[in-house]
């Protein structure tokens, strides 16, 4: 969290990253449009960015994350899909959401769907980069354990993942942090949390009671409160460090490769070949993003169990990226062969 305006209104790093991404995307797409390097005129870029953000990125990213990584949580609590402030956006879901939205937008505006995608493909990597940087600041989507990596880092958020080594001892880490805080804000929070936990498990908090609601609200801030204490109190940081493993800062790797490097590649291609057939840039985005994502997954801690396919183990990110390569090749082949009238990709180009 960057700043707390009110108890219910908070500016968080992830939201700030999206805001920066959309602002940068607007100016870059506007520049491409003014240079006649995109199918839309500059005057509609603002509206297009707003619609794409809501209907494509947010809906696709949120629904994708829930269906891919949080199916059990969705079954237990269907309303959690609407609690976007709790986090949870899947890049593959966001990409699919943008594809679906832009298809209908292109049909409505009578412009080339793939031409529309070519412009977005140039700016999208910057959004990915800002998102990964926010992941790093938040300490989420961290890397795998590597005790020999010279720039390895520790991420307290791993304490809340039952699939990690750290996830086996979150209560011990919390207790150590409270002792190290020596009567500070976190100590008070922890004592209140323990009192609520004892009452919850001995059955003295009936369902629907105000006490239960208060305890659930208190418990929902356990990650935020511990992270804050680690940042602000060196003694707490040292105490919690004993329960954490050194990990790759994989978010930075992904920001550099899937974000900045991919942007440079596509931007150079866009400028070098201004008359490139519609769909080639979109295809290149899919292919390079997938290749970079597959390679980076070896450094990233898997969020769910690996998938056994074709005699090999794949993370969910790698598995989904394989299909992105096929989709990317399809866009390029279609672009090179030409689009026939009446086909899925056909739309009258804007004059």
N, C-alpha and C positions, 0 to 999 in steps of 0.2 A: 504494500500500500504506500502511495506517495504522500497523500495528505487526507485527513479526515475532516470534512467540512461540517457534517452533522453525524449523529449516530447512525443514520440510515443512508447518508450520501458520502461516499468515499471515492477518491480518485486512485485507481489501482494501476499498476504498471502494465498489466495486460490490456486494459482498456485504453491507456495512454498510447501503447504501441499501435493499436488499431487506428487510433485517431491520427497519429503521425503517418502511418502507412497510407491512409485514405487521402490525407492532404498532399503528400508527396506524389501519390498516384494521380491525383487531380491535375497537378501542375505538369507532370510529365506527359500524361495523355493529352492535355490541352496543347502542349508544345508539339506533340506528334501530329495532332489534328491540324494545327495551324501550318505545319510543314507538309500537309497533304500526305502524311505517312500513316493515316488511319482512316477508316471508312466513315466515322462520325464527324460532324462539324464541331468546332470548338465550343459553340454556344450551348450544346446539350451535354457536355462532359460532366458538369456538376450534378445534374439530375441523374445521369447514368451511373455515376459513382455511388450516389445515395441509394438508388434502387438495387444496385449490385451488392452493396454492403449488407443491406437488410435481407433481401430475397435470396441472395446467392451465398455470400460468405457466412453470415451469422446462422441462417437457417440450415444450410448445408453442413457447416462445421459443427454445429451443436447436435443436430440429428445424427450426423455421421459418428460423432464421438460416443453418443449414448448407445447407438446400435452396434458399434464395433467393440467398444471397450467397457461399456457400463450396462450391459443387458440385464444382469442380475439386479443391479440397483434400480433399474427402470421397472422391473417386475415387482420389486418390493415397495417402490415409491414412485408411481407414474408421474406425479407432479414435479419430480426432480428435474425433468427435462426443461421446465420453465425457469429454474433457478440458475440462470446463466452467470450470476455474480459469484457462484461457487466455483466457477472454472469448468473447463472441459470443452475443447474445440479440436476437432480432427482435421488436419490439413487435407487428407484425401476426401473427406466429406465436404469441406469447403470448396475444393476444386470441382467436385461433381455438382455441387449446388450452383456454382457459377456457370458451369456448362449448360445446365438445364435452364436457368434463368435467361442466359444470353441467347439461347436458341429461340425462345419465345419472343424475346425483345427484338431480335434480328428480323423475325417474321413480321412483327408489328411495324417496325420501322422500314421494312423492305431494304435491308442491307445484308451483305454477306455475313453469315454466321461465323465462318472461319476467319474472315477479315476482321470482324469484331474481336474474335479471340486472339488474333495476332497482336493487337495493341495491348490487350490485357496480359498476354504472355510476357511482354517486355517489362511491365511494371509489377506483376505479381511477385517475382522473387524478392523485391524490396519489402513487400508486406511480410513475406516469410522470414526475411532477415530480422525485421523489427520484432516479430512474434517470438523468434528464438532468443533474441536478446532479453525480452521480457521473461521468458521461461528461465533464463539464467539468473536474472535478478530475483525472481520469485523462488529459485532453488528447486524448480520442478522439472520433470522429464530429464533427470540427471543421467550421467553415464554409468558404465559398468565399473566394478571395483578393479583397480590396478594399483597395487602397493608400490610398484617400481616406477610409475610414471612421475617424472620430475615436477610437472605442473598439476598434479592431482589435487582435487579439492574435496571437502566434506560438505554434505548437504543434509541438514537436519530433517528435511521433509522425508528422507528415507526411513525415518523412525516409524512412519505411519503406513508403510507398505509392508504387509505381512509376508511378501515374497522375498524380501531382502534380509540380509544378516541383521541389519539395524532394527528391522521390524519385529524382531523377537524380544526386544527389551525396551519398548517405549516408556513403560511405567518407571523403570529404573532410571532412565535418562531424565524424566520429568522430576523425579524425587531428588536426583543429584543437582539439577538446575535450581530447584527450590532451596536446597541447603546452601548452595553457592551464592544465591541472591541475598541471603542474610536479612530477611525481613523486608525486602523490597516489593515492588509491584507484582513480580512473578510469584514470589512466596505467598502473598495474599491470594492471588488468583488460584494457585495450586491448592492451598488449604481449603478454599471454598469449593473447588472441584472435587476434592477428596470427600468432603462432607456430603456433597450432593451425590457422589458415587455410592457412598455407604448407604445412604437413605434409599437410593434407587434399587440397589441389589437386595436390601432387606425387606423390600416390598412396602415401605412406608410412603411411597409416592404413587398414588392411584392414577390410572390413565385419565387424561383430561384435566389434571389438577394444575394449578398455577405453579406449584413447586416443581412439577415435572417439566413444564415448559421453560421455567427458569434454568433448570439444570441442563436441558438440551441446548438452550441458547449459550450457556456457559461453556459446555463441552464443544460446541461448534467453533470456538475460537482457540482451541488448544494449540493448533499449528501456528496460527498467527502470533499468539502470546509467547510461545517458546522461541520462535524466530526473532521476535522483537527483543527478548531478553538476551539472546545470543549476540545480537548486533550491538546492544547498548552496554552490556556488562562483560568485561573480559574474564571475570571469574566464572560466570555462567558458561561462556564460550569454552573455556578450558575444561570445565566439568563435563559438558555434553560431548566434547571431542572424543572422550574415552569410549563413547558408545557408537562412534561413527567410523565408517571405512573411507579410505581415499578413493576417489572416483574421477573418471574422465570428465572434464567440463564439456560434454558432448553438445550442449546447446550452442556453444561458441563455434564448434566445428561445423555444425549444421548451418549456423548463421553465415559463416564464411563461404561454405561450399554451395548449399542449396539456395542461399540468398544472394550474397554479393557476387560470387563468381558466376552464377547462372545469369544474373542481371547483366553483367559485363558481356558475356557471350552473346546473349540475345540482342542487347542494344547495339553491339558492333555489327552483328548480322543485319539488323534492321537498317542501320545507316549505310552499310557497305552495299546492300542490295535493296534499294528502295522499291523496285518493281517486282519483288519476289512474289510468287504465286500465293494467293490466299491459302492459309492452312499450313504452310511450311514452318513458320515461326511457332505456331501452336503445337505442331508435331515435335519440333525441337525442344520446346518447353517440357512436354510430357516425357520425352526420352531422357533428356539430361537430368531432369528432376528425379526421375525414377532411378537412374544410375547412381546419382549422388546419394539419394536416400538409402538405397540398398547398401552402398559402401559405408555410410555413416552409422547404420544400424548396428554394426559390429562394435561400436563404442558406446551405444546407448542401452541403458537398462530396459529390458522388455517390460511393457505394461501388463501384458497377459501372456499366457503360455504360448510357446512356439507351435508352429503348424508343421506337421510332417507331410511332405509332398515330394513326389518323384525321388524318394529315397534320401531326401535331405531335410534338415530343419530350417524353417524360415520364421522370422518374426512377422507379426501382422503387417508392419510397415513394409517389409521386404516383399511379402506375398502380394499385397495390393499394388505395389510398385511394378511387379512383373506385368500386370494387366495394363498399367500406364504405358509401358514400352510398346505393347501391341497397339494401343489406341494411338500413340504418337506415330507409329509407322503407318497406321491407317490414314491419318491426316495427311502425311507426306505423300503417300502413294496416290491418294485421291487428288491432291493438289497437282501432282505431276501428270496424272492421266487426264485431268480436266474434269469439271463438274457438268454433268448432263442436266438439261432442263427437266425439272420435275423431281429431281433426286433430293435426298435428305439435306444435302449441303447447299442446294441451289437457292439463291435469292437474288433479286435484281440489285445490282450495285448502285449505290446512291450517286447521282450525277452532281 
